[in-house]
Amino acid sequence: MPPALPSSPEDEEVPAVVAGQGSTRGVGEAIDDGKGRIFPCEGCGADLEFTVGTQHLKCPFCGFEKDLEFQPEAVVAEQDFDGMLARLQELRREGVQDEQQTSEVRCSSCGGQVVFTGTLTSSECPYCASPIQRENIHTSEFRVPVDGVLPFLIDHERAAQELRAWVKARWFAPNEFKQKGVTGKFQGVYEPYWTFDFETFTRYTGQRGDHYYVTVGSGKDERREQRTNWTSAYGSFHRFFDDVLCFASKGLPEWMTQALEPWPLEECKPFNQQMLAGFLARTYDITIEEGLQGARGRAEAALNQDVRKRIGGDEQRIDRLNTQYNAITYKHLLLPLWLLAYQYKGKLYQVAINGGTGEVQGERPYSAWKIFFAILAGVLAAGGAYLLTQR
């Protein structure tokens, strides 16, 4: 599919300081300030941040570390899709509005007012760089709550290494680009995803095509021609789909997010805002209904291939394919991405790195000369092969 230029960090909803006033706070407990949340260090009172290497909260100043806190009964579990859909529809009938409006959060470190807009839920104070989060958005009763978070498993240094290897492996990139590499600021972002499980039952009818060859003409005009014998085919089968992913944000193109798969979803932890400390985070703007449609589209593409394999032969025609979807469940997850925007000769590109595996996908420049010579070499090779067959 054709690439599309994803949004860059300049296009993000950036929090802005509205005012700066002094503040006081306690040490050692999470602070809810209006609709904001931070996690103070029990040693010095600075703001704790989630550290990829240790998977703990850590103070960047005094080195104090704190384990993540989970409720004993907390698990990342499948949720009933129909039940959630009914609840959301009831809220709409009651006139309840979605909480995506602009909100102001007071930074407990410096007292500045930080403005959150759109789907941004976790950021840092641009006045003092303290991590700060918008409270209750991920657990709001008016929205689908987050079930699990895959914490960053790939740290900033490893992401930079993977990026350098990715640049060197771009065969058709300009030599200057490969030599200088990519420079820019990494942003660690937790992006929203839906995953869906469902049982499918598919009925199909179609035709199987088997090739055979006949000799036509005579003398110098004699040649073999391919013909196809078509026979009817039909059948039915069950298939279970597990964790079909749908990116729940409009910030990156579909081709890029799907190319970043697979994800180590078995490493997901129950939702805990502590894991978001020090990183950007977003809530969804693709609804759960829209997410299911996207997941069904991916499932239908896989079922189409299943049907062709079942029909068999050299060619297949699918006349009718009907699929029922049953026992639909979902999970709402936050998955980690390292995002980087860079410029090359005045043009903006963006790269995304899977924060769980290190897989790199993104935009890159192309060398017109390299492409030209590659095509020329292919044409010459094909021409040489043809001449050999005429001897």
N, C-alpha and C positions, 0 to 999 in steps of 0.2 A: 504494500500500500504506500502511497506517496507520503513522504515525511512532511510534517507541519511544524512550524517554528513554535516551540513552547514558550510560555511566559517566562520572563527573566526576573531576577530579584528586584529589578527596578519597577516591575509591574505589580509587585506584591502590595497588599495593604500594609503599609509601614506604620507602626505605632509612633505617635508623636507626643512629645512632652508639651503639656498645656501650661503647667505651673510647677514650681519647685519650692517646697516648704519642708522644714525640718520635721522629723518624726521620731517617735520612740516605740520600742517593741520589746517583747520578751524574748528569751532564748530557749531553744530546745523543743519548740512545738510549731506545727504548721500554722501559718498565719492566714486567716481569711480577712481580707481588707476590702470591704464592699463586695465586689464580685471577683477579687483577685486572690491568688494563693502563692505563697513562697514557703521555703523550708529553711529556717534559720539554723546555723551551725551551733551546736551545744557547747563548742569550745570558745569561739570568739564572736558569735553573733552574725557573721557574714552569711550570705546565701549559699546553701549547698547546691551542687550540681550533680547530675547523674554521670558517672564515669564508665566508659565503655569497657576498659580493661578489667576492672574489678567487679563491675555490675553492682556497684554500691553508690550511695550518695556520698560525695566527698567535698570538703571545703577547699577551694582553690588557694586559700591564704594560709591556714594553719595545718592543713592535711587531715583534719578530723574526718573519719569515715563512719557511715551509719548504714545498716542493712535496710533493704526495702521492707516495708511493712505490708503484709497481706492478711486479710481475714482468714481464720482457720478453714472456713467452709468455702472459700473462694476457688472457683474452677473456671476454665474457659470451656463453656458448654454450648452445644447447639440450641438455638431458640426456635420456637414455633412461628413460622412465617405468617400463617393465617391469623393466629392470635394477635400478633403485633399489628398486622394490617387492620384488623377490626378495631383495635384500640386507637390507632391513629385516625381512622375514619370517624370514630366517635368524638374525638377531640376536635376534628374539623367541623363536625355538625354542631358542636357546642361553641364554635367560634374562637377556639384557642389559637393564638398566633404562634408561629415558630420563632424561636429566640435567635434570630440572626441579625438583629438590629445592632447599630453602633452602641458600644458601651465604654465607659471610662473606668479605669482601675487605678487606684492610688498606689504608687510604689512605696512600700514600707521602708525601703532603704533611704531614699532621698525625699520622699513626699511628692514627687512629680506625678502628674496625672497622665496616664498612658491611655491612648485611644485605640480600641480594637474595633475593626470593621470587618464585615464579610465573614469568612469562615476561619480567619486566624484566631487561634485559641491560646497559643503559648508563644512567648517572645522574650525579649529582654528590654529593660528600660533603656531608651536611647540617651538618657541623661547621665546614668551612673553604671549602665551595663549589667545591672542585676537581673537575674532571670525572674520572670513574672508570668502568671497564668490567669486566664479568664476562668472564673469559677463556675461550676455546675453545668457548663455547656455539654460536656461529654456524658453527663449523667442526668440531664434534664428530663423530667417526665413528659415534656412536650416533644422530645426527639427520641430517636432510637438510641439507647445507651450503648457505650462501648463495652464489648465483652472481653477483649484481650488486647495486649500490646506485645509486639515483638521488639524487645529492646535492641539497641544498636549492638551488633556483634563485631562489626568492622569499624575500627577507630579511624581517626582523621589521617594518621600516617599511612595506614594500610590502604585507605581509599586513594591517597595520593600516589602510592606505588601502582595500584591497579590502573589508575588514569594514565600514568606514564607508559605502562605496557600497552594500553589500548591505543594510545597515539602512535607508538612505534609500529603497531600491527596494521595501520591503515595504509594499504598498498597504493591506493590511488590518491592519497593526500599529497599536497605539494611538499617537496623536500624541505623547504624552509620551515613549514609547519611541524614536520616530524623532528627536525633538529632543535627547534626552539621549545617545542612542547606547548602545554597549555598553562597559563597563569590566571589566577582568579581566586576569589574567596569562596571556600566551601560553606554551605549552609546545611546543617543537619536538621531534617524535617520529618516529623511523623505525619504520614499521609493516610487518609481514611480509605478503607477497602471493605467491600462486602464479600463474604464467601457463602456459597449456597451448596447444600446437599439435596438431591432429589432422586427418586426412583422413576425411570422412564419405561414405558411400554410402547413399542413402535411396530406399526404395520406398514408394509410397503408392497408395491407392485412395480414391475419394470421389465426390462428386456436384457438378455445376455447376448453379447456379440462375439462369435468365434471366427477368427480369420482363417481363410483358406486361399490357395492360389490356383489360377488357371492360366494356361498358355494360349495366347491369342496371336493372330497373324501367322506369317510363314516366311521362311527364308530370312533375309536380312531384317525384315520387319517383325520377326517373331519376338515376343516379350512375355514376361509373366506379370499378371495383374492381381492385386489383392482384392478379394471379395469378403463379405461378412455375412455369416449365417446368424439370423436373429431368432431367439426363442424366448418365450414368456418366462418370467421369474416372479415369485412372490414369497412372502413369509412374514414372520413376526418374531420379536425377541425383546427381552428385558435387559436394561443396563442401568447400573447405579452410578451416579456421579458424586464425587466427594470433593468438597472445597473448590468449587468452580469460582474463580476470582473475578471481581469487577472493581475497577478503580473508581472510587466514589468522589473524585474531585475533577474539576474541569481545567486544572492547571497544567496537565501534561497530555500529549497526544496518546491515543490508544496504542499505536504501534510501538511506542517507547516503553510504556508500562508493561505490555505483554512480553516484550523482548527481555525484560528484566527478570522474568520468572525462570525457574521456580523459586519459591520462598521456603525457608525452614519453619513452616508453621507449627511444627511440633515443639518449637522453642518459645511459643507465645506464653505470656504470663497473664494472670487476671489483671484487669485494668487497675492501674495505680498511677495517680497523677505525679508521684515522685519520680517515675521514670521519664517524665517529660521535662524535668527541671534542667534548664540550660539549653534546650532545643526548641526550635519552632514546632508548632503542631497545628493541624487544621481539622475542622469537623467536615462532615460531608455536605456537598451541594448536589450530588446525584442521589435521588430518593431511593428508598429500598425497593419500591415498585420498578423504577427505572433500572436499578441494579439487577433485579431478577430478569428483566427483558434482555439485558446484556449477557447474563449468564446463560440464558436459554439460547441466545444466538450462538454462543460458543459450543454449547452442547449439540445444537442442530448441525453444526459443521462437522463435529465428530461422528454423529449418527449417520450423516450422509456418507462418510467414508466407511462406516461399518456396513451400510447397506451395499455399497459397491463391492466390498470384499465378499459379502454373502452371495451376491449375484454371480460374481466370478467372471471368467471368460477374459477375452482381450479388450472388450469395450463393454460399457454398461450404460443403460438408459434408465433413469428413475422417472416413472410416470406419476406415481403417487406415494407420498410419505406422510404418515399421520402419527403423531407422538402425543401420548398422555403423560403429564407430569404429576407425580403423587408424592406424598410425605415430604413436603418442602420444608427445610429448616435453613437457618442462616446464622452467621456470626458477623458482628461489626468489629473490625480490627483496625488498629493503628500500626502501620508498618513503616520501618525506617528507610529514608533515602538521604544520600548525600547529593546535593544539587550544586552545580557550579555553572555560572554563565561567563563566557569569555568572548573577546572580539578578535577577529582576524581580518586585517585589511578593511576595517570599517564595518564589517558585518557581524551581527550578534549570533552566537551559537550557545546551546545549552547541553550539558551532560548530566545524566542521572546515574548514580551508583547504588546498587542494592546494598543496604546497610546490614543485611544478614549474610550475604554470600560474597559480595565484592564484584558481582557482575556489572559491567559498564555498558551503557547504551547512550547514544546521543547524536547530536548534529556535528558535522565536520566539513571542512572545505574539501573540494576536489580539484585535482590538477587536470585541466583540459588536455594538456599535452600527453600525459600518461594514458588517459583514456583513448586518445586518438591513436597512439602507437600500439596500444593493446588491440584495438579494433583492426588496425592495419595488419598486425601480426596474425590475427585470426583469419583475415581474408586471404593473406598470402599462404597460410598453412592449408586452408580449404582448397585454394586454387592448385597448390602443388599436389595435394592428394587426388584431385580430379584428373590432373594430367597423367599421374601414374596409372590411373585406372584405364586411360585411353591407349596406353602403349601395348 
